[in-house]
Amino acid sequence: MFTGIIETLGTIQEIKKEKDNIHITINSSITAELKIDQSVAHNGICLTVVALKDNSYTVTAIDETIKKTNLGDWKINDSVNLERAMKLGDRLDGHIVQGHVDQTGTCIAVEETNGSWLFTFEYDDTLNNLTIEKGSITVNGVSLTVVNSKKNQFSVAIIPYTHEHTNFKNFEVGTKINLEFDVIGKYVAKLHSNR
């Protein structure tokens, strides 16, 4: 379990394909604190550390993860948002995030609004996910509050700190992002689809 509060950015150093799997090596300031078998969220995708070397570590993604996320688009030197699993007893500053990406979305607008940014995303609503006005959403692993919720799109407001310390600063129109919808929103969507 995660909170959606990003700890740091990592930089992709190496990508190796092996059969249906992809091995990704990432350079990060938190590598020294990691251990083999530890779960780390990468742009909201929970992946297990399988190797450590110097300031880098390696994770492996299977075919299902690659198909459901933007991981297949990652390139050498890309920045990824990183968060280690939450500890019991810590404050839950974001919201409950599982690290299980529901689907991808696309950035359709970026608007600077006098010191902050408004990002608008579009997603395929036929997959029965939905956003709720003022509810929670995870975009590339970042816990955010939904504004302007519509049938297949929503917006989020980004403060300067979040813009600077996550890969939101690299988003532009057309950027493909990972979405994990709020657990409560998933429940509401399930109820709605069963009518």
N, C-alpha and C positions, 0 to 999 in steps of 0.2 A: 504494500500500500504506500501511496505517496500523497503529497499535499498540493502539488502544483506550484510550489515555491522553488524557483530555479536556484541552484547553488552556484553554478559556474557554467561557462561555455567550454566545450571541448573542440578540438580540431581533428578532423579525419586525416589520418596519415597514410592508411593503406586499406584497400578493398580487394578481397580475394573471393572469387566464386569457386565453390566446390560442389559439384552436382547441383541440387536445388538450394543449397545453403549459401549464405554470404557471410564471410568473416570480415569484421571491421575493426581496425586498430585505430585508437583514439589517443591523442596526447591531451593530458588534462592536469590541472593543478591539484586535483583530489586523488590522483593515481596512487600516491604513497599511502593513502588511508584505505585503499580498497583491498579486498582479498578474493581469491578464487571462489566461485559459487555465489558471490554477492549480486543482488539485483540492483540495477541502476536504470533509471528512466532516461531515454535518449530521444529528445523531441516527443516525449510522452510515451515512448515504446519501452516497456519493461524488457530488458535484455540481461542475460547472465554473464558475468565476467568469467572468461575461460582461460586467460593468460595475462601475465603481468611482466613488463620489462621496462626498467628505468622509469621514465615519466609517461609511459604508454601502457594501455591495456587493450585486450581484444575481447570482443563479444561476437556471438554467432546468431544470425537470424535465419529462421526456417522459411519455407516457401509460403505458408499461410500468412506469416507476418509481412513478408515482402509484398504480397498481393493486397493486403488491407491498409498499408501505410505508404508514406512517401520514401521509405528507405531505399527502394530500387532506383531512385533519382539522385541519391547522395553521390558526391564526388570528392576527390582528394582536395583538402584544404577547406571544405565546407565547415561551418560552425554548427554545433549541435547543442541544444539546451540539456544540461545534466542535473539530475536530482537523485540522491541516494534514498533508499526506502526510509520512511519515517520510523522513529523510535517510539515505543510505548512510553507514555508519560510526557512526551513533548507537546507543546502547543500545536494545535491544528490551525495554522495561519491561513491556509488556502481553503480547499475543500477535499473530501475523500476522493482520491484519484487511484484507479486500479492499475494504470499502466497498460491497459488493454485498449488499443485504439479501435474505435468503432468504424471509422471510415475516413477518407480524405476529403478535403474541401479545397477551394481555390480563392485566393485573394482577388476581389473584384474592384476594390477602391481603397486608397490610402489618402487620408485628408489630415493635414496639419492644422490643429485648432488652437492657436495662440498658446503654445507651450506644451501641448500634448498631441496625441495622434488618435484618429478614429479609423480603425481598420474594418472593412466589410468583407465578409466571406460568404460564398455560395456553396451549397452541398446538395447531393442527390437525396431528395426527401422520400424517394420510393423505398429506401432501406428502413423506413419506420423510426427514424431518429428525429427528435425535435428539440428546439430550444424554448425556454420559457423566459419571458421578460423579467429581468433582474435575477434570473437564476444563474447557476454556475455552468461554465463550459471550460474545457481544457483545449487550448490551441498550442500545438507543438510542445505539450507538457506544461504550459503556463496556465495556472488557475485564474480565470477571469470572470467578470460579470457581464451577462448578455444585455445589450441594448438594441432597440429596433428589431426585435424578434419577428420574423416573417416565416412563411411556409417553408422556404428553402434557403433562407439566408438570415444573417444576423450581423451585428456590429459589436465591437469591443473598443473601449477607450483605454489607451496606453499612456501611463505617466512617464516622464523622462527617465526615471530610474529603471523601469522595466524595459524601456526602449534601448537603453545603453547596455544593460546586463543580460539581455537575451538576444536570440537571432531575429527578433522582430525588426531590428534596424536594417536587416537585409531583405525584408519583404517588399515586394512590388506587385503591381497588377499581374496576375498570372501565376504567382508563387503557389505551389501545391503544399498544403499543410495537413498535419494529423489532427483529428478531432476525437476527443473522448467526451461523450455527452454525460451530463450529470446523472447519477444513479436515480434520483427522484424523477428526472425528465424521462429516463428510460422506462420507469415504471408507468408513468402517465401515458407514454407512447404505446406501451403494451396494452394498457386498458383501452385506449382509443382504438387500436387496431382490432381488438376482440369484439367490438360492437357490431 
